[in-house]
């Protein structure tokens, strides 16, 4: 059985999962006594600064005005969805346990698979669908009292 670990994307995805987990823990602590919308704004400004330094330091800066209109449209839609997700996530974290909020937030894994199937033409295998169903079942197990 070959694991996805041999693929370059897997290491980046695993690192993303680690940082996402730390995001939940750090945010839960940082939200104490702070409005979640203000906390989201502060976090976003800090992310903007970190990414600006990263892009400049790695020499990846190009004039964004040269990007195609379609690119701008979909990056804008992605940004709006990200902002809405963060607002909802921080509110949920402020009200609930991080160990419960984060797994429910990861229901996005199931939705990504469904949306990718419907809109991008991706076709997960039967084994992959089985994993997606198990993730959904896990989220429901955590969400139902």
N, C-alpha and C positions, 0 to 999 in steps of 0.2 A: 504494500500500500504506500503510495507516494503522498507525502504531505505537501501542502502549499508552501511550507517554510522554505523550499528551494527557490521560490520565486521572489524577485526583487520587491514586488508590491507588498508581499506578506510582512516583511520587516517594518516597512513604513506603516502598514495598517496596525500591526501590533504596537508600535510606538504610539500611534494615535489612540489606541485603546488605553494604554497606560496613562497618557496625558489626560484623556477624557475622565478616567477614574480619579486622577488627582484634581481635576477641575471640580468634580462634585464635592470632594472632601474639603478643598480649600474654600470653595464658594459657600458651603454650608457654614463653615466657621466665620467667614467674612461677612455673611449676611446678617449676623446678629446685630440688631439695633439699627439696620440700614434699610431704607426702602429698596425693594428689589429692582425697580426700574432705574433708580440712581446707581445702584451697584452694577447693573448691566451697562450703563453708559460709561462708568469709570473703567470697567473691564474692557469695553470696546476701544476706548481711547488708548489704553495701555497696549492692547493688541495692535492697534494701528502703528504705534511707535515701534514696537518690537519688529513687526513685519517690514516697516520702512527701513530700519537699520539692516535687517537681513537681506532685503532685495538690493539695497545699495552696496552692502559689503560683498555680496556675491557677484556683483556686476550684472545683475539681471534687469536693471531698469531700462525700460524703453518708453517712448512717448505713448501714453495710453490713448491719446487722441487719434493715433494711427490704427487702432483696433477696429475691426468690422462692427457695423451696427448690430448684427445678430449677436456678436460676442458681448457687447454692452448690454443688450436686452436681457440675455440669459444670466449674465453676472449680476445685473441689477435684481432680477427676480430671485436669484440665489441669495443675494444679500438681504432682501426683504424677508425671505423665508427664514434665513439664519437669525435675523433680528427678532422675528416673531417667536422662533423656537427658544432663543435665549431668554426673552421676557417670560414666556410660559415656564421654562425650566427653573429660572431663579425664583419665581413665585411658588412653584411646587416645592422647591428645596426649602424655602423659608417656612412652608406649612407642614412639610412631611419629613420623614427620615430619608437621608441620602441613600441608605441601603434599599429603600423601596422606590424612591423617585427615579434613580438612575436606571434600574432595570426596566421600568415602564417606559422611560424615555427611549430605551433601546428597542422598543417596538418599531422604531423607525427602520430597523433592519428588515423587518417583515414588509413594511410599506415600500421600502426601496426595491425589494425583490418584485413586488407586485407592480409598482410603477415602471420599473425597468422592463418587465415583461410586456406591459400594456403600451408603453410609449417609446421604448428604445429597441424593441424587438429582441431583447435578450431572452434566452431559453434555458433556464436552469435545468439540470438533469433531475431525474426522479430522486436520486440521493440528496441533491441540494435542496429540493422542495421538502424532503423529509426533515432536513435540518431546520429549514425555515419554519415548518409547522411546529417543531419542538421548541424553537425560540418563542413562537406565539403562545404555545401552551405554558411555557415557563412564565411569561409575562402575565398571563391570565391567572396562574397559580399565585403569583405575588400580589396581584391586584384584588382578587376576590377574598373577602373575609370569611 
